[in-house]
């Protein structure tokens, strides 16, 4: 594993109906859903990690702190950036921030743990 603080990744989306609270069920308004914002941030953390893991390893999410600060209506471009800020053995901590062209949409931290995929799945299927 060659993970070190400072690794970064970004994702850019345009908010579409399937990204909205109304569609996902986390509210009844056509704006970027909080669960979708989290999914985007997590996807960016996976992107940072995947190329640095040994064969057979993966990472799983274990903790999230999320502030959803501003609504993003349909058609808004939202960019989510993540940075690996701490490596403690197999535990990885990322900070993330999401922006549209006007403001910070959300921010927080995501913790992931590197695991052996086969062993993890064997424990899950018991």
C-alpha positions as CSV (number, residue, x, y, z in Angstrom):
1,X,0.0,0.0,0.0
2,X,1.5,3.4,-1.1
3,X,-1.1,5.8,0.4
4,X,0.2,9.0,1.9
5,X,-1.5,12.3,2.9
6,X,-1.9,14.8,0.1
7,X,-3.4,12.5,-2.5
8,X,-6.4,14.2,-4.2
9,X,-9.3,13.5,-6.6
10,X,-12.2,15.4,-8.0
11,X,-15.6,14.6,-9.5
12,X,-17.8,17.0,-11.5
13,X,-21.5,16.4,-12.1
14,X,-24.4,18.3,-13.4
15,X,-27.4,17.9,-11.1
16,X,-30.1,15.9,-12.9
17,X,-33.4,14.6,-11.7
18,X,-32.0,11.3,-10.5
19,X,-29.6,13.2,-8.2
20,X,-32.4,15.1,-6.4
21,X,-33.9,14.7,-3.0
22,X,-37.3,14.2,-4.6
23,X,-36.1,11.2,-6.7
24,X,-34.0,9.6,-4.0
25,X,-36.6,10.0,-1.3
26,X,-34.6,12.2,1.1
27,X,-37.0,15.1,0.6
28,X,-39.6,16.5,-1.8
29,X,-37.6,19.2,-3.6
30,X,-35.8,19.0,-6.9
31,X,-32.3,19.8,-5.6
32,X,-29.1,17.8,-5.0
33,X,-29.9,15.2,-2.4
34,X,-27.7,14.9,0.7
35,X,-27.3,11.2,0.2
36,X,-26.2,11.8,-3.4
37,X,-23.7,14.4,-2.3
38,X,-22.3,11.8,0.1
39,X,-22.2,9.2,-2.6
40,X,-20.2,11.6,-4.8
41,X,-17.7,12.3,-2.1
42,X,-17.3,8.6,-1.3
43,X,-16.8,7.8,-5.0
44,X,-14.0,10.4,-5.1
45,X,-12.3,8.8,-2.1
46,X,-12.5,5.4,-3.8
47,X,-10.9,6.9,-6.9
48,X,-8.0,8.2,-4.8
49,X,-7.4,4.8,-3.1
50,X,-8.0,2.2,-5.8
51,X,-4.7,2.7,-7.7
52,X,-2.6,2.5,-4.5
53,X,-3.9,-0.8,-3.1
54,X,-2.3,-4.2,-3.4
55,X,-4.1,-6.8,-5.4
56,X,-7.0,-8.3,-3.4
57,X,-7.4,-5.2,-1.3
58,X,-10.3,-2.7,-1.3
59,X,-11.5,0.0,1.1
60,X,-14.8,0.3,3.0
61,X,-16.4,3.3,4.5
62,X,-16.6,3.5,8.3
63,X,-17.4,7.0,9.3
64,X,-18.8,10.2,7.8
65,X,-19.2,13.8,8.9
66,X,-21.2,15.8,6.4
67,X,-22.4,19.4,6.3
68,X,-24.8,20.1,3.4
69,X,-24.6,23.9,3.3
70,X,-26.4,25.0,0.1
71,X,-29.0,23.8,-2.3
72,X,-28.0,22.9,-5.8
73,X,-31.0,23.0,-8.3
74,X,-31.3,21.0,-11.5
75,X,-28.7,21.9,-14.1
76,X,-26.1,23.1,-11.5
77,X,-22.6,21.9,-12.0
78,X,-21.2,20.6,-8.7
79,X,-17.5,19.7,-8.2
80,X,-16.5,17.5,-5.3
81,X,-12.8,17.5,-4.3
82,X,-11.3,15.1,-1.7
83,X,-7.9,15.0,-0.1
84,X,-6.3,12.2,1.9
85,X,-5.4,13.9,5.1
86,X,-4.4,11.1,7.5
87,X,-3.1,7.5,7.1
88,X,-3.0,5.5,10.3
89,X,-2.1,1.9,9.4
90,X,-5.1,0.7,7.3
91,X,-7.3,3.7,8.5
92,X,-7.6,6.5,5.9
93,X,-9.2,9.9,6.6
94,X,-10.3,12.2,3.8
95,X,-11.5,15.8,3.8
96,X,-13.9,16.8,1.1
97,X,-15.5,20.0,-0.2
98,X,-18.2,20.4,-2.8
99,X,-18.6,23.7,-4.8
100,X,-20.9,25.1,-7.4
101,X,-20.0,28.2,-9.3
102,X,-21.3,30.4,-6.5
103,X,-20.6,28.8,-3.1
104,X,-19.5,25.9,-1.0
105,X,-22.3,23.3,-1.3
106,X,-21.0,20.9,1.3
107,X,-18.0,19.7,3.2
108,X,-16.9,17.1,5.7
109,X,-14.7,14.1,6.4
110,X,-14.9,10.5,5.3
111,X,-13.0,7.6,7.0
112,X,-12.3,4.4,5.2
113,X,-10.4,1.2,6.1
114,X,-8.3,-0.9,3.8
115,X,-9.4,-4.6,3.9
116,X,-8.7,-7.8,2.2
117,X,-11.7,-8.2,-0.2
118,X,-12.0,-12.0,0.2
119,X,-11.8,-12.0,4.0
120,X,-14.2,-9.1,4.2
121,X,-16.8,-10.8,2.0
122,X,-16.4,-14.1,3.9
123,X,-17.3,-12.3,7.2
124,X,-20.2,-10.6,5.6
125,X,-21.8,-13.8,4.2
126,X,-21.8,-15.7,7.5
